Amino acid sequence: MSQRASVSMAARSRRAFLSQASGGLGALALAAVQAQHGHAARDPLAPRDPHHAPRAKSVIWCFMEGGPSHMDTFDPKPALEKYAGQPMPESYGRPLTAMPGTAHNTLMPSQRKWAQHGESGLWVSDWYPHVAEHVDDLAVIRSCTADGLNHVGSVCQMNTGSILAGRPSMGAWVTYGLGSANRNLPTYVILNDEVRINGASKNWSAGFLPAAYQGTLFKQEGAPILNLETPDAIGGRQQRGKLDLLAALNRHHKQKHPHESELDARLQSYELAFRMQAHAPEAVDLAQESEATKELYGMGEEHTAMYGRNLLLARRLVERGVRFVQAYCGGWDAHRKIEENHTKWCGVSDKPIAGLLADLKSRGMLDETLVIWGGEFGRTPFNEEGDGRDHNPWGFTIWMAGGGVKGGQAIGTTDELGLRAEESPYHVHDIHATILHLLGLDHLSLTYLHNGRSERATVNGGKLIEQALA
């Protein structure tokens, strides 16, 4: 055989190898995509294995919507007293604020009284005396950062990772990653008080994930779930027949529109609603709870009754396999009269949250339930309108408890005035990565192919808050 022929055969062999290898890789990718979408098409809520052993089975997120002031609750700043009435030092620069001109306002000290609590000696202000009794279970993360200046974008980012609408919420990612643990109840539930949530349903949207993964908003008044009770004139057999007919019609429509995930979600929701009619009334029936338990949550007091009811309901839901519950609280947006505003909302939330922590612990559930407290950002050390504080996404506080969290510690710091995260700053993506990790999901491996790109809950960022992990 000539040298030229040998070279030609070698070239063909290399081309054949590369062709076969690339074809194999393409087949693997196609199989992965088909498996991903096949899973969603067959049964989007079927239980799925976690990536690693989970520490938490469920999440209860106490969302303080509007932005609570960290320097008046869990991050004391004595330097504000020292420099009270003085302008922000030039060395701090002039942050771009939500309200033009407030960055030139003078520093305003906290009027709170502070004390150390528990064996850990964590500092908590007198606005949260009941929660202070549980500090040894709390990991207080004082160095959180976010990107948005206004509420709509910032609430959206704390839920979805982006200040722009359209991405899936954290609860939707969790539902996509793990499926349902109770086929008779929603996997992802939203509980609200009387204050309208900024951005509303986009905060619990499924985004580009199949619509079956979106959150379910419970009503505040009356039965939490709309149309839960079947009319007396309609029996179970008739109801089943009606749903079967609807399913047949929808399947016929879907043959012409195979990519409409909203239709899959509708079919799933009808079936879930049918199952809930038998099982959900028991789950949401707070009359089954003892008077002592209701009192623990503050349901006997006018100002704590509503949020206490929501958190007791949250405990009953996660007890029955609901994976992700968000309980929104209040309007903490204190551009003026922060003393009046925060006195109200701390009073509304303090006893119910402490009751939740105590109740979960007494039932042996705290170790497997991740409880989160916090809003979309904090507030500024300088005043607005003399007695309020502006939005602050550059350094603020959230805390976590239970579910694999190491309590009794403060993580990270803001500067001496509380304006910016200084030591160990943690972005919203890091918070999300840590939540997913505690639930057994690797934020880098939890992906969904959208428009040719493997999307993640943490976009292209996110690192674990290692110090928070037990």
C-alpha positions as CSV (number, residue, x, y, z in Angstrom):
1,M,0.0,0.0,0.0
2,S,1.4,3.4,-0.9
3,Q,2.1,6.0,1.7
4,R,-0.6,8.3,0.1
5,A,-3.2,5.5,0.4
6,S,-2.3,4.9,4.0
7,V,-2.6,8.6,4.8
8,S,-6.0,8.7,3.0
9,M,-7.3,5.7,5.0
10,A,-6.1,7.3,8.3
11,A,-7.8,10.5,7.4
12,R,-11.0,8.6,6.6
13,S,-10.7,6.7,9.9
14,R,-10.3,9.9,11.8
15,R,-13.3,11.5,10.1
16,A,-15.4,8.4,10.7
17,F,-14.4,8.4,14.4
18,L,-15.2,12.1,14.8
19,S,-18.5,11.7,12.9
20,Q,-19.5,8.7,15.0
21,A,-18.4,10.3,18.2
22,S,-20.2,13.6,17.5
23,G,-23.3,11.7,16.5
24,G,-23.1,9.8,19.7
25,L,-22.8,13.0,21.8
26,G,-25.7,14.5,19.8
27,A,-27.8,11.4,20.5
28,L,-26.9,11.6,24.2
29,A,-28.0,15.3,24.3
30,L,-31.2,14.5,22.4
31,A,-31.9,11.7,24.8
32,A,-31.4,14.0,27.7
33,V,-33.7,16.6,26.2
34,Q,-36.3,14.0,25.4
35,A,-36.1,12.6,28.9
36,Q,-36.5,16.1,30.3
37,H,-39.5,16.9,28.3
38,G,-40.8,13.4,28.3
39,H,-40.9,13.5,32.1
40,A,-42.8,16.7,32.0
41,A,-45.3,15.4,29.4
42,R,-45.9,12.1,31.2
43,D,-46.3,13.4,34.7
44,P,-44.6,16.7,35.6
45,L,-45.2,16.2,39.4
46,A,-43.9,12.6,39.7
47,P,-41.4,12.4,42.6
48,R,-37.8,12.7,41.4
49,D,-34.6,11.7,43.2
50,P,-32.5,14.5,44.7
51,H,-28.9,15.0,43.6
52,H,-27.6,14.3,47.1
53,A,-29.0,13.5,50.5
54,P,-31.3,16.4,51.5
55,R,-31.2,18.0,54.9
56,A,-34.6,19.6,54.5
57,K,-37.8,18.2,53.1
58,S,-39.6,21.5,52.8
59,V,-39.3,25.3,53.1
60,I,-41.4,27.9,54.9
61,W,-40.3,31.3,53.7
62,C,-41.6,34.2,56.0
63,F,-41.3,36.9,53.3
64,M,-41.3,40.4,54.9
65,E,-42.3,42.2,51.7
66,G,-41.2,45.9,51.5
67,G,-37.8,45.7,53.0
68,P,-37.3,45.5,56.8
69,S,-34.5,47.6,58.3
70,H,-31.6,45.3,59.2
71,M,-30.0,47.9,61.5
72,D,-33.3,48.1,63.6
73,T,-33.8,44.3,63.9
74,F,-30.8,41.9,63.7
75,D,-27.7,44.0,62.7
76,P,-26.9,46.6,65.4
77,K,-24.9,49.7,64.4
78,P,-23.8,51.7,67.4
79,A,-21.8,54.0,65.0
80,L,-25.1,55.5,63.9
81,E,-25.6,56.9,67.3
82,K,-22.0,58.3,67.3
83,Y,-22.5,60.0,63.9
84,A,-26.2,60.9,64.3
85,G,-27.3,64.0,62.3
86,Q,-24.1,64.1,60.3
87,P,-23.9,63.6,56.5
88,M,-22.7,60.3,55.0
89,P,-18.8,60.4,55.1
90,E,-17.4,61.2,51.6
91,S,-15.4,58.0,51.8
92,Y,-18.6,56.0,51.4
93,G,-19.4,57.6,48.1
94,R,-22.9,58.4,47.0
95,P,-25.0,55.3,46.3
96,L,-27.7,55.5,43.6
97,T,-30.9,55.4,45.8
98,A,-34.5,54.7,45.0
99,M,-35.5,58.2,46.0
100,P,-33.3,60.9,44.4
101,G,-31.4,63.0,46.9
102,T,-31.7,60.8,50.0
103,A,-28.0,59.8,49.8
104,H,-27.2,63.4,50.9
105,N,-29.4,63.1,53.9
106,T,-28.0,62.8,57.4
107,L,-27.4,59.6,59.3
108,M,-30.2,58.4,61.6
109,P,-29.6,56.2,64.6
110,S,-31.8,53.3,65.6
111,Q,-34.2,54.0,68.4
112,R,-34.3,50.4,69.4
113,K,-33.0,48.8,72.6
114,W,-30.6,45.8,71.9
115,A,-29.7,42.8,73.9
116,Q,-27.8,39.5,73.5
117,H,-29.8,36.3,73.7
118,G,-29.4,32.6,74.1
119,E,-26.1,30.7,74.6
120,S,-24.9,32.2,71.3
121,G,-25.3,35.8,72.5
122,L,-26.7,37.0,69.2
123,W,-28.0,40.5,69.2
124,V,-31.7,41.2,68.6
125,S,-33.6,44.4,69.0
126,D,-36.6,44.8,71.2
127,W,-38.8,44.7,68.1
128,Y,-38.4,40.9,68.0
129,P,-38.6,39.7,71.6
130,H,-40.3,36.4,70.9
131,V,-38.0,35.4,68.0
132,A,-35.1,36.4,70.2
133,E,-35.9,33.4,72.4
134,H,-34.9,31.2,69.4
135,V,-31.6,32.7,68.4
136,D,-29.7,29.5,69.0
137,D,-31.6,28.0,66.0
138,L,-30.9,31.0,63.7
139,A,-28.1,31.6,61.2
140,V,-28.3,35.4,60.8
141,I,-26.8,36.3,57.4
142,R,-25.9,40.0,57.7
143,S,-24.1,40.5,54.4
144,C,-26.8,39.9,51.8
145,T,-26.8,41.9,48.5
146,A,-29.2,42.3,45.6
147,D,-29.4,44.2,42.4
148,G,-32.7,46.1,42.3
149,L,-33.7,49.5,43.7
150,N,-37.4,49.3,43.5
151,H,-39.8,46.8,45.0
152,V,-41.3,45.1,41.9
153,G,-37.9,44.2,40.5
154,S,-36.4,43.3,43.9
155,V,-39.2,41.1,45.1
156,C,-39.0,39.4,41.7
157,Q,-35.2,38.9,42.1
158,M,-35.6,37.4,45.6
159,N,-38.1,35.0,44.1
160,T,-36.7,34.3,40.7
161,G,-33.0,35.4,40.7
162,S,-33.7,38.3,38.2
163,I,-35.1,41.8,38.5
164,L,-36.8,41.2,35.2
165,A,-40.0,39.1,35.0
166,G,-40.1,35.9,33.1
167,R,-37.8,33.5,35.0
168,P,-39.1,30.6,37.2
169,S,-39.5,31.2,40.9
170,M,-37.6,29.3,43.5
171,G,-40.7,27.2,44.4
172,A,-41.1,26.3,40.7
173,W,-37.5,25.1,40.4
174,V,-37.9,23.0,43.6
175,T,-41.1,21.5,42.2
176,Y,-39.4,20.8,38.9
177,G,-36.4,19.3,40.6
178,L,-38.2,17.1,43.2
179,G,-41.7,16.6,42.1
180,S,-44.6,16.2,44.5
181,A,-44.5,14.5,47.9
182,N,-48.3,14.6,48.2
183,R,-50.4,14.1,45.1
184,N,-53.5,15.4,46.9
185,L,-52.2,18.9,47.6
186,P,-50.3,21.6,45.7
187,T,-46.5,21.3,45.9
188,Y,-45.9,25.0,46.0
189,V,-48.3,27.3,48.0
190,I,-48.4,31.1,48.4
191,L,-50.1,32.6,51.5
192,N,-50.7,36.4,51.7
193,D,-52.1,38.9,54.2
194,E,-54.1,41.9,53.4
195,V,-51.3,43.8,51.6
196,R,-51.0,43.4,47.9
197,I,-47.7,41.8,46.8
198,N,-45.5,43.9,44.5
199,G,-45.4,42.1,41.1
200,A,-48.1,39.7,42.2
201,S,-48.2,36.3,40.4
202,K,-44.9,36.8,38.5
203,N,-43.3,36.1,41.9
204,W,-44.6,32.5,41.9
205,S,-44.6,31.9,38.2
206,A,-43.2,28.9,36.4
207,G,-41.5,31.2,33.9
208,F,-40.2,29.1,31.0
209,L,-40.7,25.9,32.9
210,P,-43.9,23.9,32.2
211,A,-46.8,25.8,33.8
212,A,-47.6,22.8,36.1
213,Y,-44.7,24.0,38.3
214,Q,-46.2,27.4,39.2
215,G,-47.3,28.3,42.7
216,T,-50.9,28.1,44.0
217,L,-52.2,31.2,45.8
218,F,-54.5,30.4,48.7
219,K,-57.3,32.9,49.6
220,Q,-57.1,34.8,52.9
221,E,-60.8,34.8,53.6
222,G,-63.0,31.7,53.9
223,A,-61.9,28.5,52.3
224,P,-58.3,28.9,51.2
225,I,-58.8,27.2,47.9
226,L,-61.4,28.4,45.4
227,N,-64.2,26.0,44.5
228,L,-62.9,23.3,46.8
229,E,-66.3,22.1,47.9
230,T,-68.5,20.2,45.3
231,P,-72.1,21.4,45.2
232,D,-74.5,19.1,47.0
233,A,-76.3,18.4,43.7
234,I,-73.2,16.9,42.1
235,G,-72.0,13.5,43.2
236,G,-68.5,12.0,43.0
237,R,-69.4,9.9,39.9
238,Q,-70.8,12.9,38.1
239,Q,-67.8,15.0,38.9
240,R,-65.5,12.3,37.7
241,G,-67.4,12.0,34.4
242,K,-67.2,15.8,33.9
243,L,-63.4,15.8,34.4
244,D,-63.0,12.8,32.1
245,L,-64.9,14.6,29.3
246,L,-62.9,17.8,29.8
247,A,-59.7,15.8,29.7
248,A,-60.7,14.1,26.4
249,L,-61.6,17.5,24.8
250,N,-58.3,19.0,26.0
251,R,-56.3,16.0,24.7
252,H,-58.0,16.4,21.4
253,H,-57.0,20.1,21.3
254,K,-53.4,19.2,22.4
255,Q,-52.9,17.0,19.4
256,K,-53.0,20.1,17.3
257,H,-51.0,22.2,19.8
258,P,-48.5,19.8,21.3
259,H,-46.2,22.5,22.8
260,E,-48.8,24.3,24.9
261,S,-47.6,23.5,28.5
262,E,-50.4,25.6,29.8
263,L,-52.8,22.9,28.6
264,D,-50.8,20.2,30.4
265,A,-51.0,22.4,33.5
266,R,-54.8,22.8,33.1
267,L,-55.3,19.0,32.9
268,Q,-53.0,18.5,35.9
269,S,-54.8,21.2,37.9
270,Y,-58.3,19.7,37.2
271,E,-57.0,16.3,38.4
272,L,-55.4,17.9,41.4
273,A,-58.5,19.8,42.2
274,F,-60.6,16.6,42.1
275,R,-58.2,15.0,44.5
276,M,-58.1,18.1,46.8
277,Q,-61.8,18.0,47.1
278,A,-61.4,14.8,49.1
279,H,-58.2,15.6,51.0
280,A,-57.5,19.4,51.2
281,P,-60.5,20.3,53.5
282,E,-58.8,18.3,56.3
283,A,-55.4,19.9,55.6
284,V,-56.7,23.5,55.9
285,D,-59.1,22.8,58.8
286,L,-57.4,24.8,61.6
287,A,-60.3,23.8,63.9
288,Q,-58.5,20.5,64.4
289,E,-55.7,22.4,66.3
290,S,-55.7,22.8,70.0
291,E,-56.4,26.2,71.6
292,A,-52.9,26.1,73.1
293,T,-51.4,25.7,69.6
294,K,-53.5,28.5,68.2
295,E,-52.4,30.7,71.1
296,L,-48.8,29.8,70.4
297,Y,-49.2,31.4,66.9
298,G,-51.0,34.4,68.3
299,M,-54.4,33.6,66.7
300,G,-56.2,34.9,69.7
301,E,-54.9,38.4,69.3
302,E,-56.2,40.8,66.7
303,H,-52.8,42.1,65.4
304,T,-51.2,38.6,65.1
305,A,-54.3,36.5,64.1
306,M,-53.9,36.7,60.4
307,Y,-50.2,36.0,60.1
308,G,-50.5,33.4,62.9
309,R,-53.2,31.7,60.9
310,N,-51.0,31.7,57.8
311,L,-48.0,30.2,59.6
312,L,-50.1,27.5,61.3
313,L,-51.5,26.6,58.0
314,A,-48.0,26.5,56.5
315,R,-47.0,24.0,59.2
316,R,-50.0,21.8,58.5
317,L,-49.2,21.9,54.8
318,V,-45.5,20.9,55.1
319,E,-46.5,18.3,57.6
320,R,-48.6,16.8,54.8
321,G,-45.9,16.9,52.1
322,V,-46.1,20.4,50.6
323,R,-42.5,21.2,49.6
324,F,-42.5,25.0,49.4
325,V,-44.7,27.6,51.2
326,Q,-44.2,31.3,51.1
327,A,-46.1,33.4,53.7
328,Y,-46.0,37.0,52.8
329,C,-46.2,39.6,55.6
330,G,-47.0,43.3,55.4
331,G,-45.8,46.4,53.8
332,W,-42.4,47.3,55.4
333,D,-41.7,50.1,53.0
334,A,-40.9,52.8,55.6
335,H,-39.8,55.9,53.6
336,R,-41.3,57.8,56.5
337,K,-42.4,57.0,60.0
338,I,-40.3,53.9,60.3
339,E,-41.1,53.7,64.1
340,E,-44.8,53.4,63.4
341,N,-44.4,51.1,60.4
342,H,-41.9,48.7,61.8
343,T,-43.6,48.6,65.2
344,K,-46.7,47.4,63.5
345,W,-45.1,44.8,61.2
346,C,-42.7,43.4,63.8
347,G,-45.6,43.1,66.1
348,V,-47.6,41.3,63.5
349,S,-44.8,38.8,62.7
350,D,-42.9,38.3,65.9
351,K,-45.1,36.0,67.9
352,P,-46.3,33.9,64.9
353,I,-42.8,33.3,63.7
354,A,-41.6,32.3,67.2
355,G,-44.7,30.1,67.5
356,L,-43.8,28.4,64.2
357,L,-40.2,27.7,65.3
358,A,-41.4,26.4,68.7
359,D,-44.2,24.3,67.1
360,L,-41.9,22.7,64.5
361,K,-39.3,21.9,67.2
362,S,-41.8,20.3,69.5
363,R,-43.0,18.1,66.7
364,G,-39.5,17.1,65.6
365,M,-40.1,18.9,62.3
366,L,-37.6,21.7,62.6
367,D,-34.6,19.6,61.5
368,E,-36.4,18.8,58.2
369,T,-38.1,22.2,57.6
370,L,-36.0,25.2,56.4
371,V,-37.5,28.4,57.8
372,I,-36.4,31.7,56.2
373,W,-37.0,35.3,57.3
374,G,-36.3,38.3,55.2
375,G,-37.4,40.8,52.6
376,E,-36.2,41.9,49.2
377,F,-33.6,44.3,50.6
378,G,-32.8,46.3,53.7
379,R,-32.9,50.0,54.5
380,T,-30.4,52.9,54.5
381,P,-28.5,54.3,57.5
382,F,-29.4,57.8,56.3
383,N,-32.9,59.2,56.8
384,E,-35.6,59.9,54.3
385,E,-38.1,62.7,55.2
386,G,-36.5,62.9,58.6
387,D,-38.0,59.8,60.2
388,G,-37.8,57.1,57.5
389,R,-35.2,55.1,55.6
390,D,-34.7,54.5,51.9
391,H,-34.2,51.1,50.1
392,N,-30.9,49.4,50.5
393,P,-29.9,46.4,48.3
394,W,-26.1,46.8,49.0
395,G,-26.2,45.2,52.5
396,F,-29.0,43.6,54.4
397,T,-30.0,40.7,56.6
398,I,-32.0,37.5,56.3
399,W,-31.9,34.5,58.6
400,M,-32.4,30.8,58.2
401,A,-33.3,28.1,60.8
402,G,-33.8,24.4,60.8
403,G,-33.4,22.1,57.8
404,G,-29.7,21.5,58.0
405,V,-28.8,25.1,59.1
406,K,-26.2,25.7,61.9
407,G,-27.9,28.0,64.3
408,G,-26.6,30.4,66.9
409,Q,-24.4,32.4,64.6
410,A,-24.1,35.7,62.6
411,I,-22.6,35.3,59.2
412,G,-20.9,38.2,57.3
413,T,-21.0,41.9,58.2
414,T,-22.0,45.2,56.8
415,D,-19.8,48.2,57.3
416,E,-20.0,50.2,60.5
417,L,-23.0,52.2,59.2
418,G,-24.9,49.3,57.7
419,L,-24.8,50.6,54.1
420,R,-22.8,47.9,52.3
421,A,-21.9,44.3,52.8
422,E,-18.3,44.2,53.9
423,E,-17.2,40.8,55.1
424,S,-18.4,37.7,53.2
425,P,-21.0,39.3,50.9
426,Y,-23.7,36.9,49.7
427,H,-25.8,37.7,46.6
428,V,-29.4,36.5,46.1
429,H,-28.0,33.7,43.8
430,D,-26.0,32.4,46.8
431,I,-29.1,32.4,49.0
432,H,-30.9,30.4,46.3
433,A,-28.0,28.0,45.8
434,T,-28.0,27.3,49.6
435,I,-31.8,26.7,49.7
436,L,-31.5,24.2,46.8
437,H,-28.5,22.5,48.4
438,L,-30.4,22.0,51.7
439,L,-33.2,20.4,49.7
440,G,-30.8,18.0,48.0
441,L,-30.5,19.8,44.7
442,D,-27.2,21.0,43.2
443,H,-27.9,24.4,41.6
444,L,-25.3,23.8,38.9
445,S,-26.9,20.4,37.9
446,L,-30.6,21.5,38.1
447,T,-31.0,22.7,34.5
448,Y,-33.8,23.1,32.0
449,L,-33.2,23.5,28.2
450,H,-34.8,26.8,27.1
451,N,-34.2,28.4,23.7
452,G,-31.1,26.3,23.2
453,R,-29.6,27.1,26.5
454,S,-29.4,25.1,29.7
455,E,-30.9,27.4,32.2
456,R,-30.3,27.3,36.0
457,A,-32.1,28.7,39.0
458,T,-29.0,30.7,39.8
459,V,-28.5,31.8,36.2
460,N,-24.7,31.7,35.9
461,G,-23.8,32.6,39.5
462,G,-24.4,31.2,43.0
463,K,-22.1,29.8,45.6
464,L,-23.1,28.0,48.8
465,I,-23.1,29.9,52.1
466,E,-20.9,27.2,53.6
467,Q,-20.9,28.7,57.1
468,A,-24.7,28.3,57.3
469,L,-24.6,24.6,56.8
470,A,-24.6,22.3,59.9
